[in-house]
């Protein structure tokens, strides 16, 4: 019997001020509304009515899981495990049920029981590793041996390689993580793997190496404004300012009410020497949020570059007023001191 689902981490990067939660997710295959719930006959080699009943209950549980009927699945699995407590598959599926119930301790115990019964149960290893990597804080020392052992059973599995890349990245092994991600992409190129690898490189201050992967993410991303904006920020770290502007263009076209996106696009335009475009973005941000300290700050910088120190001083005063003790407020205070010194002369 083939397991219903395999599970891999899905990532959202932590870049600059935009932090999206790391999460692991799995799921069952899409099924017809009313699948057959009649169990198959016991597998060849099973002996005795008790084992046959346990196998029937297991197969019935799988059918219930495929139809999102988790309570019935749990009851069937409990009956199956009562007769065959060392069944690798039954323990694996019970792990899925526990995860559905958000009982991660129960899921961990079930996946461990599955692996104890059958060390080659790759699905259980992958799901257990995902639990460890999704913990707060992540538990890479627990996940890495599981993933390596699973890869011995299924060499080149892209999901396992991607999770191994993340685990090694958490450990600070950027070289090892890069090799894992590159192997995953070579085996099965995906937006997900490229996004995760680009995040690793960006956070490791290797933003320019992330740029080719981010461009692939853009090619595979359509109407998802937050993802486009996140990629745009990362492109700025990689000094790909033209691509940054293009990505923000797409994001803002879909959702034009975030003042931060305008300011960040403006900073990329500034790097491209498009000062008029940058100022237009900063002003657009202020129309959306008149008390946005970052917009006032960058307006002031632009005015200073244009040799308008008095106007720049007024903008910095507003940035200080609205920025308070935030990093942008503190930066504005330093600039304001300098501007006041200039304007006194």
N, C-alpha and C positions, 0 to 999 in steps of 0.2 A: 504494500500500500504506500503510495507516494504521499509525503506530508503536504498539507494544504498550502502552507505559506512559508516563505523565507523572509527574513527581516534584516534590514540594513539601516544604519543611521542616515538620517536626512539632516542636512546642515543649513544653517543661516549664519552668515559671517558676523563677527564682532569687528566692526570697523569704525574708527573715530567715535563720534558721538552716537552713532546708530548701533544699538546692540539688540539683536534678535535672539531669542532663546534657542539653544541647541536642543533638539528633541529626537527621539528614536520612535519610529512608527512601523507597524506591520499591518497586516490585514489579510482577510481571506479572499479567495478568488470570487469573482462575480458569478452567481449561479442563477438558474431559473427560479421562479418564485416558489414552485412547489416540487422540489426534487424528491426522488424516491427515497424513502426512509426505511426501506426494507434491507436488512443487513445481508451481505453476501454469505455464502456458506463458510464454515471455518476453513482456514488455510490448511493445505495439505501438510500433514505431519502433526497437527494438533490431535490430541487424544483425550477422550472423555468429554462428557457433556459440560462440565464446568469450564474447561478451556474453550470449548466451542461457544458457550454463552458469553465468555469474556471477549472473544473475538467479535462476536455479533454486536455486543455493546460498544466496542471500540469503533466498529464501522458505522454504527448508528450515530455515535457521537460526532464522527467526522462529517456525516451528512447534516447533522444539526448545525455544526459550526459553519459549514458552507452556506447554510440558510440563515445565519445570524440568530440562531436560537440557542443562546449560550446557557441558559438555565437547564434546558433539557440535555444539552451536551454534557454539562457538569454531572448531572445525575447518572447518565450513561457511563461516563468515565469513572465515577466512584464505584459503580457496580463492577466495571471491568478490572479496576485496580484492586478491588477487594479479593478477586480471584487470582489475578496475575500482577502482584505489586511490583515486579521487576520488569514489566513491559516498557521498553524504551519509547515506543510510540505513544502508549497511553499516557506516560508521564510527560512526554513532549506536549501532547494536546492539552493536558491539564495545565501545563505552563501557559499556553495560549489563553485558556479560560481565566487563570489567575490574573494575567495581564489585562484582560478585558475588564476584570473587576477592580483593576488598579491595586491589586495585592502583589506588589513586587517581591516581597519576601517569600510568598507562596510560590510565585513563578520561579524565583531563583532555586528554591528547593526542588521543584518539579523538574527543571532543566538539569540540575545536578543529578537527580535520580535517573533521568533518561541517559545521561552520559555515563553514569556508573554501570548501567545495564548494557550500553552499547557505545563505546568511545568514538565510534564512527558516525554517530548521529550528528551530522554537521549542522542541521537546522537548530538543534538544541544549543550547540556551541555558539552559533551566530546570535541567537536571541539572547543567550545569557551574557555574551560579550556586549551586546547593545545595551542591556540593563546596566552593566558596569560602567560603560562609557557615558551613559545618560545620567548617572548619579551626580549628586552635588556634594562634594567635588567628584569629578570622574575618578574611576578606579582602573587606570591603565595597567597596573601591575597584575591585576586579576584577569583583565581582558586579553592581554598580549599572548600569554601561553595558550589560551583557548583558541585564539584565532590562528596561531601558528600551527597548532595540532590539527585544526580543521583544514587548513590549507594543505597539509600533508595528504589528507583524504581527497580533497578536491583542489588540486593545483590550479592556480590561475582564476579562481572564482572571483569575479569583479567586486561583488558585495563584501566578501571577506577581506579582500585587498584594500578596499576603501576604508573599512572600519579599522584595519590594521594601520593604515596611514594616519588616521585620526589619533589612534591610541599612541603611536610613536611620536606624533607631533605634541601631544600632551606631555609626554616624557621629555620633550626637548630634543629628540633625535630627528632633526630636520632632514638629514641625509637619508636616513632609513625611511622616514615618512614619505619623502619625495619618490624614492624607489617604489614604494608600495602604490602610491597614487599613479605613477607613470605606468606601472604594470597593469593596474586596473583599467586605465584609459586605453592602453594598447589592446587589452582583451575585449573591452566593451566601452567605446567612447560614449559619454553621456554628459549632459549639462550638469547633472548632480555631482559627478566626480570632478569635473572641471572647476565647479564652484568651490567644492571642498578644498581642492588642491590650491586654487588661487587664494583662498582664505589663509591657508597655512603659510604660503609664501609672503602674503601681505603682512601677516602678524609677525613673521620672522624678519621683517624689514628687507624683503627681497621683492619689492613691488614690481620692478621692471620685468622680472621673470614671470610674474603672474599675468602680465598683459595679454599674451597670446591665448591663455586659457579664458580670460575674461571676455575676449572678443568672441570666442566660441560660445560662451554663455549668452552673450547678446544675440548671436545668430539663432539660438534655440529658445529665446524668450520672447513671447509676443505681448499679450495685454496684461502684464504684471508690473504696475508702476513701482511698488516698493522694491522689487528685485532689481529693476532697471536703475533705480536711484542708488541702491547699495553698490551695484556694479560700477556706476559712475564714480562714486566716492573712491572705490578701490583703484579705478583707472587713474584717478588723480594722484594717488600714492605712487603709482607706477610711472608717473610723468607722461602719461598718454593723454594730454590735455584736449586734443581734438576729439578723441574717442569719448572722453569725459563729457564734453559739451554735447556730442551727438546722443549719448545715452540719456543725459538729462533732458534733452529735447523730447525724446520719446516719452520719458516719465512724466514730464510736465504737460505734454499733450493729453495724456490719459488722466492726469490728476494735477490741476494747476493751482491748488490752494495751500501748498506747503511752502512757507517763506524760506525755510532753510534750503530747499532745493534751488531756489533762485539765487541765493547767496553763493552756494557752492558752485553752481554753473558760472556765476560771475567770477569767482576766483580762478576757474579754469580759463575763462576768456581773458582774464588779466594776464595769465601766463602766456597766452597766445598773442599778447600785445594788442588785444582788442579792448581798449579801455572804454570806448563808447558803449560797447556791448556789455561790459562788466558793470558800468554805472547804471545802465538800463535795468539789469537784473537786480542790483541792490535796491533801486528805487521801486521796482515791482514788488520786492519783498516787503518794503515799508508800506506799500499800499495795502498789502494783506495784513500786516502786523506793525502798526506805527511804533510800538514800543520794543521792537526786536533789536536788541543791543548789537548783535553781530552785524546786522545790516548797516546800522549807524557807524559802526567801527570801520567796515570796509568802504563805506562812502567816504569817511574821513581819510583813509589811506589813499583812495583814488584822488581825492581833492588835493592831498599833499603831493602826490606824483604830478598833478597838473599845476603845481606851484600856486595853490590857493590856500595858504596856511591859515588864514582867518576863518574861511569856511570850514576847513578841516578841524579847527579848534571847536567850532560849534557842534560839529558832528561827534567829535570825541567826548564832549561834555554830555551829550545825550547817551552815548554808549556807556559812559560811567554811571549816569543816572539810572539807566535801565539794567545795566549789567551787574550792579552790586558787587558782591564778592565772588562772582563766577570767574572762571579763567579769562573770559572775554572782557569782563569788567576790569580785572587787574591789568590786562594788557592795555586797555584803553587809558587807564590812569597813567601808565608809563609814557604813552604817546602824548597824552595831554600835557604832562610836565614839559616834554620837549617842545611842543607847539607853543606853549605859553612863553617859553624862553625865546623862541624865534620871534614871536609876535611883539615882544617887548622891545626888540632892537629897532 
